């Protein structure tokens, strides 16, 4: 059975809630943090979604984004869930039909990286090349109806026209790469091939797990909030039912994984000091100082005696740097504001037990990479002052950005407190439907999918 499908889409319509409390002066108050039993959430999610979807086989919804917008008054979350469940049914249907054949790695990597697209559809020059393109077209045709899946190569039918790597094929490859967080170049390289060879059943199960994650993500009562999807390396500022800004981020490397949790941004600091964590101070910096006694001075780092804010400084020459053990240091290392400060020019604070926050970075080259898992757990933000501007607009503080601009020119830190703390949610979604309605997939960078799926299965079996 042939199922027509073109990059599963939906229309996102963000919910705007007016349930915020109002104080005597008429200003909105920050919503109270809500807590709930994780075990209860897991049980409800597993019972209401996980088990009923196993084995479901149906075609993907053919409703257009416009139709969805016109017929549904659901929140953004419910709209996302509807589209993701439709996509789950689509991939499950393909899996029950036998799925798609995995592409031959040697064959595709040999020929797939050759750009064959042209206005005249460059002719195939060998049977092997024709076989590679035909296999690619057949695979793409399961997800993109613009691809001619009826073409065959000369090895099968001597009188038929072979498949060609034309503009339609190249565009489908680029869209596939975009939906999977890959370099969008239309070239079938090793990473693109690996994503193409992910089975329909694996995609269905990835969607199932992430539908459960979205169902466990409580609806928020705020007009505005920040959402960071860790595997996507992306931050969104959402206000009054729409995405006002989307920015790339760098998240923690696998050995320093960024945690998932919700909190409130309470303040931001222009020209921040970097309060160097004890682990980095003892494991990374101490050996460098032992090798180079001038390392701290060259890198604008001072030693404060009793706390990160202590005015009393310690002479580095009085410390035995060679014998410092991991996590054992009596003082506090602080990197002062300057151009090489790893926090850049601004940091956004939402005090939490993980010591995670959002900040600028002098290492802008990371934002040109597709895999941006590179930090020590904190979130490095592209165009970081744009968030301060959005906060100023949202809270109606016209003078805020003028003060921020003035503070940027100074060499000392300045803290700005938010009168209305801004909710921020760090989530781990490896599959989702975005604001344009496109269903996306990402790599499980922290290997949490299998762990969470196992936990859900165990809870569902109780």
N, C-alpha and C positions, 0 to 999 in steps of 0.2 A: 504494500500500500504506500503510495507516494503522499507525503505530507508537505504542503507548501508552507514555507516559513522564511522570513527575511529579518534577521537580527531582532529577536524578540523585543517588543517595545511596549511601553505604556506611557500614560501621561501622569506626571506627578503633580499633585495639588496639595501643598503644605497646609496643615491645619493652623489656624490662628485662634488661640484661646483667649477669652477675656475674663478668665477666672482668677486673675492675680488679685492679691489683697491691695488695698489702698490705705495709706496712712493719713493722718490728720491734715497734712499739707497738700494732699492730693497726689503725692508721688507713689509710683508703683513700688511695692516691696518685693524682694526676691522670694520666689517660691520656696517653701520649706522642703528640705531633702526628705525623700521618702525611702523607707527601707522595707524589704520584704524577704521572706524566707526563700533562699536559693533552691532548697530542696522542693519547696512547694511549687516554685516556678517551673523547675525541671519536670515535676510530675504532671502539672497541668499541660505544659507544652508537649511533653511526650505523649500523654494520653489523648490530647485533642488534635494533634497533627501528625506526629511521627509514624505511629502505627497505621492510621487510616490511609496514608499515602502509599505505603509499601505495596507494590504490585499494581497500582493504578495505571491504566493504559488508556489514553485518549489523545485526541489531536490538540494542538495548541490553539488557543483562542484567536479568532480572526478579527476581533474587535479592533478598530483603529484607535489611535491615541485620542482623536477628536471625539469618537463615540464614547470612549471611556470617560472623557471629561464631561460630556453632556449628560451621561446617564448615572454618574456616581457622585454622591456627596461625601464620600469617605475621606478620612484623613490621608495624609501623605503615606503614612505607614500602611494603612489598609489598601491603598492603591498599589503600593509596592508589593505587598503580599499577594494581591490578586494576580499581578503580572508574573510574579515569581512562581506561583502555583501553576499558572498556565504554562510557563516554560518547563516546570518539572514534569507536567503531563506530556508535553511535547517530547522531551528527551527520554522519558520512560517508554513512550510509544515506540520510538526508534530502537531502544534497547530490546524491547520485547519482539521486535521484528528481526533481531539478530545484530543490531548495531551497524557500524560501518567498519570496513576493512582498514586495518592499520597500514599507514603508508610505509613503504620500504625506505629505511633510513639511508642506505648506501645510494639507492637510485635517486631519491629526492634531493639529497645534499649534493650530489654530483651535478644535477641539472636544475634543481629548484632555485639556486642562487643566480641564475642567468636571467637578466631582464629581457623578456621576449615580447613585451607589449609594444605595439606600435599601431599607428592608424591603419596600416594595411595588414595587420595580423601576420607577423613574420612567420614564414613557413617553417615546418618542422624539418630538421635535417637528418634525423636518424630515428630508427625504430625504437631505440632505447629512450630517446628524448620524448618521443610521442607517447610512450608508455608512462613516463613520469608525469607528463602534463595531464594525460587522461586520468590517471589515478588521483591527481590533485583536484581536477575538475569534479570527479565523482564524489570525492570527500566533501568539497565545498558545497556541492549541490544539495547535500542533505540539510544545509542551513540557509542557503541563499538561492532563491528562485530565479534570480537574474542570470545564473550560470546555466549554460546549455548542458544538461546531464545526458542528453541523447547522443552526443558526439562520440564516435569511436575511433580508435587509431588504426592505422593500416595493417597492423598485425592481426586484427580480428576480421575486418571486412576490407578487402582489397579495393572495392569500388566506393568506399565511404570517405568522407572528409575527416582528417584527423583532428583531435582537439588542439586548440592553440592557446597560448598564454597571451590572451588579448587584454584589452582595457577592462572588460568586465571581470575577468579572472583577477587581474592586478588589484582592482578596486575591492573585490571581495576579500582578497588576502589582506589588504590594508585595513578594512573594517574589522576583520577577524583579529588582527594584531592590536587594533585600538581597544577592542572589547576585552582583550586578555592582558593589557598593560605591557605590550611589547613595543619595540622600536617599529614605528609605522613607516616602512620603506617598500612594501610590496615584494620583498625578497623572502623566499622560503628558506630560512636558515635553520640552525639546530634548535633554537628556542621556539620558533614558530612551528617547526615540525613536531616537537614534543607536545605543544598545546593541541595541535591538530590530532595527535594520536591519543589524546585523552578520550576514553570511551564514552559513549552516550550514557551508560549506566553510571559511570563515575561522575559525570556532570549532573545527572539527576540526583544522586546522593549528596553532592556538594550543595545543590540548591535546597534539598530537603533540610540539611543541617542549618543552613543560613536562614531559611524560613523560620525555623524554630528560634534562632537567635533574634530575629526581628520581632517575633511574637513575644519574646521575653523582654524586649526593650520597651520599657514603660513609656506610654505617651507622656509628653512633657507639657506643663501648663504655662510655659513662658512665651512671650511675644518673640523673643530672639534667643538664639543659642548657637554655640559652636559645636560642630560635629567633625571629629577626626576619625576617618576609617584607616586603621593602621596598615592592612595589607595593600590598600590602594595608594598609600603615600599621598593622601589628599585631605585638606581641611576645607570645610564649607561653613560659611556664615549664613544662617537662615533666619529670616525675619518676616513676620506677618504673612506667612504662607508662601514665601518664595526664597530661592537661593540668591542672595545678594552678591556673594563673592565665592570663588573657588580658587584655592591656592595649593600649590605643591608643598609637601613637607618631607623632611628626612626623619625617620623613626629609628628606634633602637636596633642595633645589629642583633642577630640571634643569640649571641652570648650576653647581651644586655637588653633583653626584650622589653619593649614598652608595654606596660600593663593596660588592661581595659577597666575603666571605671568612670563614674560621673562625679562632677564637682562644680564649683562656681569660681570663675575668675574674679578675684577681689581687688587686684591692683596690678599695675605694670610699672616697670622701672626703666627709665631712660639712662643710658650710659651705666649699665649694671656692673657691679663687681661680680666676679665668679668665685663663689665659695666652694673651693675645690673639695669634692667628697674624699673622705678618709681613705677609701680604697684606691682612688687615683693618686692621692698624695703619697701613699706609702708604697704602692706597687709600681707606679709609673714615673712619678716625679723624683722621689728620693734617689733612685739609682742614677738619674741624670745629674742631680746635684753632686752626688759622690764622684762622678766622672768630671764634672765641670763646676767648680766652686762659684763661678759667676752666673750660673744658669738662672737663678731666681731673679737677679738684677736685670739680666738680659731679657727676661720674659715678663718683667713688671709684676713680679709676685712678692708679696710681703708675708711675714709670719706674725700672726697675732697671738698673744699669750693665752688668754683664758676663754675667748669666744671669737666668733667671726666678726663681731662688731667692737671688740676690745681695742682701745686706742694705744695700748702698750704693745710695742713691737719687740720681737726677739731677734737677736743677731744670729744669722744662719751659721756663722763660724763656731758657735757654741754647741752645735748639734752634731752628733756622730751619725752622719747620713749612711755610712756603709753598713751599719748594724741595725737599721730600722727594719722591723718586721711588718708584714702585712697587717693593716688595721691597728697598728700600735704606734701612736704618735701623740704627744702630750699637748701640742699646740694646733693652730689652725692656719692653713694656707689660703691666701686670698689673692686672686689676680685682679689688679686694678683696671679701671676702664682705659682702654686704648684700642687702636685699630686691629690689634691681633687678639683681642679678648674673644674666646670661643663663644660667648653669648652675644657677640655683636653689639648693636646699639640699643636693643630693647629686649626685655623679657616680661612675660605675662605669668602672674603667679596665681595658683589655686592651691593653697597649702594642703598637702596630702602626705600620707605615710610613705609613699613611694619616692618622694622628692623629685617628682616629674613636673616639668613646666614647659611652656612654649617660648621659644626665643629666636632671635636673629642669629646669623652665623657669618663669619668672614669667608667661609669656604663655599662660595656660590657655585663652584663647579659641580657640586653634587646635584643641583637641580636640572642638569642636562642629562642625568642618568635615569634609566627606567627603573632600576632596582635601587631604592634609596633607604635601605636598612643599614645605617652606618653610624648611628650615634651611640652614646652611652645610656640610652633610655629616654632622654628628653626629646622634644619635638622641635626641630629646626624649621622655621617658617620662611617661605619665599615672600618677598615684599612685606616685611614684618610690620611696618608702620601703617599699612592699609587696615590692619585690625583695629588699631587705635582710632583711625579715622571713622571706621564703621561704628565703633562704640560711641564716639562723639556725636555722630549723626543720630544714632538710635536713642541716646539719652538726652538729646537736645542741648548739649553743652557746647555752644559755638566757640567759646574761647579756648576750649581744651587743646585743639590742634595748634593754635598759636603758641600756647605755653609749651607744648611738646617740641615744636620747631625750635623755640628759644633754648630749651633744655638740651637739645641735640648738640648745640654749639659749645656747650660747657664741657669741662673735663671731669666733672664730678657727677655722682649719681643723683637722680631726682625721682621720687616715687609719686605716682598718681593713683589715688584711691578711687574706686568706682562706688558711687553712691548706691547704685543698683548692681549688685554682683551678677555677672553674666554666666549662665549655665554652660558647661562644656562637657561633652560626652566623648570618651575615647572608646571606640568600638572595634571589633575584630570580625569584619564581614568579608569572606572570600568570594561571595557571589551576592549580587544585588541588582536592583533595577534603578538606574539613575534618573535624574530629573527630565531627561529627554525620552525616557521610556526604554532605553536599551539595557538588556540584561548583560551584565559583566561578570567575568571570572578573574580571579587572581591566585597567585601561588600562595600556599600555606606556609608563609615565611618562618613561623615559629612552631610549626608542626602541632597546632592546636586542634585541627579538624578531627583527626583520628581520636584524640583524647576525649573531645567533647561528644563525638558520635557514640563512643563506647559508654560514656557516662549516661547519655540519654537512653541508650538501649538497656542498660542495667536498671535505670529507674523505671522505664516502661514495663519491665518484666516483673516488677514488684506486685 
